C-alpha cells in the first residue's frame, strides 16, 4: 500500500509502528530496537514527543516521525483522538510498545492496530496481543530488543544518525570561543533534583584544560555558576544549541561527565567516553553507560540506593548522602583514568 506524503510524492507505507513517548534518554535507548524492527519489517514509523522527534527524523530505521504533544497541543481527549485518528488512517499491521504506559496502549487500541506487542509486566499488558517477558537484569537496550526477538549478541548500536549540519553547528560554536575538539564536557542537569551531583562548579575548577557545560535553557543559571569558577577555561553551551547540535558537541568532547540523565545516552550514541555519576539510581537498573572506556560512579555503602526508578524531587530520607558524599577528587580521578585509557588506545589502537 502506498500513501501520499505532504510534498505530494507517494511512498510505501510502513507496516510497523513504534509508540515511545517516554523521557528523552529512553527514546535514545530505543534506537537499537528501531534498527532491529526495520531489519525485519522495513523502516518503521515512530510516535514520540516533540522534544525527541528531531533526534529520530534522520535515522535510517525510521520512515516517519509522528509528534504527539501529550502535554501541549495534543493534551486531553481531543488531542488523543486526533492523533489516534491519524494513526488509524495509516492501517498499521503491528505496533510495538516499549513504553509501559496506559496512554500508549490506549493509543494503539484506538488506532485499531491488530498486532500489539509489549512487556508482560506492563500495567496495560491485558490490551496487548503479544506479551514479552521483561528481564529484571541487564541493560535497557537489551530488554527492549526482546520486543523484536533480537538477541543481545546481535544488538544494533545506540545511534542518532547526525548529519554534517549538526557537526557544523557544533564546530561553529566552538570556533567562536577559540575551542577545538578534545575538551571535557560536563552535563550537570536533570529534571530530577536528586540526580544532580552538587559539585560540578568545584569539578570544573579542579580540571585541567578547556571545559564545556552542556544543557538546555533550564540549565543556564547552573551553567553560569560553573563557568564562574574558572571563566578563562569553562564555557557554557546550555541553551545555545538545539538537541542534535548538542549531541554533535558531545561527540567533539574527549570525555563527558554527566548525571544519570539524557546526556549520558547521547554520549553513548555518539561514542564519547563517559564518566557517569549515579546517586538515587544505580547502573544495575539498566540505564548505565555501555562503552568499554566508560565509568559509572556511585556511593559504595548506602543501603538506601536505589530509592526509585527515575530519581525524585527530594531525597526520601532528607540527607542526599548518595550525592553529597561522592567527592570531587573521586570524579577527577575517574576523568584522569579515562583519559589514560583513551591515550593508550590512541597509541595502540588494536588493544
N, C-alpha and C positions, 0 to 999 in steps of 0.2 A: 504494500500500500504506500502511496506517496502522499505528501502533504505540501501545501503551498506555504512558503516562508514569507516573512514580512517584506523581503525585497522582490517578491513576485516569482522567484525561482521555485522549482519543486525539488524535493529531496525525499529519499526513502525515510519512512517514519521509523522511529526507534520502537522496538517491541518491549523494551525494558526500561522501567522507571525506578529510580532510587530516591527515596524521601529522607533527607538528612538535614534537619533544621536545628541541630544541637549547637553547642559552642563552636567558635571558630577552630580551635585546636582539634575538636572531634571531626570536623569536616576535612581538615588536612589529613588526619589519620585514616579517613575513608578512601583516599585516593588509590591505595592498592586494591581495595575491593572493587572500585570502579574499573580499574585496569583488568582485573580478573573476569568481571562480568562482560566487559567489552570483548575480551579474547574469546569468550564462549558465544555471545549473542550478537556482537556488533556494538558500536558506540551507544551509550545509554543517555537518557535524559535524566536530569537531576533537579529535584525541588530542594532549594536551600534558602537561607536568609540573604537579604540584600548585602549584608556585610561580607559574607563568604562567596557570593556569586562571582565576583571578579576574579577570584583565585582559580575558579574551575573553567572559565569560559574558553581558555585556550588548551585545555587538557585533551590529549589525543583520545582518551577513552570516553569523552563527553561529546554528545551531538548537540545538545541544547541545555542551557541552564534556565530554570523557571524560578523566578523570585517569588517567595512567599513572605511578605512582610507581616508576620503574625502579630507583631506588637505595634504596627503602624497602619499603613494604608489598608492592609487586609485583616485588621483586627475584627473580632466579633464574628457572628454567624454570617453576616452579609459577605464579608471578605472571604470567609471559609468557603461558602458556596460558590463564590465567583471563581476561586482557584480550582475547586473541585470540578465545576462545570467545564472549565478549560481542559482539565486533565481527562475527563470522561470523553470529550470530543476527540481525543487522540487515540482511543482504543488500544491501550497497552495490553500486552499479553500477561505481563508479570510485573510485580513491584517488590523491591527489596527494602526492608525497613530496619536499618541499623540503629536508629534512634528509638528507644523503647518507650514511646510516649503514646498516650491515648489520642492526641491530636493527629499524629502521623498515621496511626491505624485508622482513625475515622476518615482521614483524607483518602486513604487507599480504598476504603469501602465506598465512600461517596463517589469516587472516580470509577467505580464499577470494574476494577481490575480483577480478573478471575483468579490469578495465582498470586498469593500474598505470602512472602517469606520473612520471618523474623525470629527473634530469640524466644525459646520456650519459657524463659523465666520473666519475660516482659509482662507487665500488668495486662495489656490488651492481647495477650497471646491467643485468647479464645477466638479472636477475629481472624487469625492467620490460617491459611490453608496448609502451610508447611512450617513446622516449628523446629528450630535447630538448637540443640543444647549449647549453652554459653559456658565456655571454660571458666573456671574460677581462678586459674592461674594463667601466666603467660601475658604477652603484650597485647594491647587492644587491637593492634593491626592484625595479629594472628587470629584473635577472636572474631573480628569482623570478616576475615577471609573465609571462615567456616560458612558464612551465609552464601558464598559462591561455590562451596565444596572444594576449595583450594587448600592444599596442604601448605604449612608454613615454609617448608623447604623450597616450594615453588613460588614464594611470595614475590609479587612485583614490588618495587621500591615505593616509599612515600615520595611523591613528586608533585611539582607545581607547573611545569612547562612554561617557565618565564620566557619572555620574548626579549629581543635586543633592546626595544624601547624601555623596558623595565630596568635593565642594566645601565642604559644610557642616562636615565633619570637619576639613578643612584650615583653614577660616576660624576655627573654634573654637580650634584650636591657636594660630593667630596672635593672636587676640584675647586669649588667656590670657597672652600675653607682651607685650601692648601694641603689636603689629605690624600693619601694613596691607600691602596688595599693593604691589609695586614694589621689593622688596628684591633683593639679589644672592644667588642660590643657588649653593652650592658642593657638588659631588659628588666627594669625594676618593678614594672606594674603588674597588676592582676585585678580583676573585678572583685575578687575575694580578699578582704583585708588581711586575713590570717595567713595568706600565701605570700605576702610581701615581706621579704627579708629587709630589716630596717637599716642595714649598714652599707648600702650602696654608695653614699657620699664618702664614707671612710675608705671603701674599697677603691673608688676612683682615685682618691688621693694617694693610696699606697701603691698603685700600679705604676709601672714604667711605660713611657711611650703614649701615643695618642689613644684616646678612648672616645667612643661614640655611644650616646644613650639613645636607645630605640624605644618607640612607643607611639601611642595615639595622642590625639589632642587632650584627652583627660589626664595624660601623664605629664603634661607640660610643666606644671609647677614643681613636681617631684624632680623632673629632669633638670630644671634650672637650679634647684638646690644642690644636685650632684655636680653640675658644671661649676658652681660657685666654690667648690673645694679645690679645684685646680683649673681655673679658667683658661690657662695657656695651653692645656693639653686635652681638655674634655669639651666635647661639643654635643649639643642636643639636636637630634633629628625628630624628636617627639612631635607628631602632628605635621611635620614638614613634607612628608611623602605619603602617597597612597599605599595601600597594603602590598601591592605587587612590587613597587619600588622599594618598600621597606624590606621585603624578603630578599630582593636583589642586594640591598645594602648589607644585610646579614651575610649573604654569600661572599661579599668582599672582605668580611672580617676574618681575622685569624682565629679568634675564639669568641664564642658567645657565652656570657654569664647570664643566667636567666632563672626566674622563679618557675614553678610548675604552672605554666600558662602558655598561651598560644605561641609566643616567640620560640619556645622550646621546639615545638613541632615544625615551625617554619625553618628553624635551624636544621632539623633532621632532614627536611625536604630538600634543602639546598646544599647539604653536605658539610656544613661548618662544624668543627669540633665544639662540643658543648660542655660547660660546667653548669649543672642544673642543681638548684637549691630547693630541697623539699622540707616542708615543715609539718603542717597538719595532714598532708598526704604522703604517700611513700611510693617508690617505683614499683613495688610489688603489686600495687593496684592495677598496673598495666599501662601507665602513661609516661614511663621514663624515657630517657634518650636511648637510641639504638645503635649509634656509631661505635666503631672499635676504639676510637680515641676519647669517647665521651666519659664524663664522670658525673655521678649523682651523689650529692652531699645531703646529710641529714643528721639530726641529733641521734646519737647511738644508744641512748639509755633512757628513753621515756616510754613508759608503758601505755601512755595515752595516745600514742601515734599508731595508726592514723585515727583521727577523730571524725572524719567524714569522707565521703567520696569526692567532693569537689572543693573542700575548704569552706570556711564560714566567715561571717562578718566579724564575729568576736570569738576569741578563744573560749570554749565552754568552761574551762577551769580558771579563766581570767588571769593566767600567768604568761601565756605565749612563749614558754621556755623553748619550744621547738625551734623558734627563730631567734629569740634573744640570746640564746646560749651557743649559737653557731657563730664562731668568731671570724673576724676579718682575716686573721692570719691563716685560718684553715682554708678559706676561699683563695687567698693569694697563693698559697702552696699548691692548690689544685690547678690554678691557672698556669703556674710555672711548670708543673709536671706535664700538663697537656702540651705546653709549648715544647718541652723537651722531647716528647713522643713525636710530635709533628716534625721537629727538626731532624730527628733520626730517620724518619720516613722519607723526608726530602733528600737526605744524603744517600739512603739505601732504600729506594722505592720498592724493591722486591721483598722487603721484610716488614 
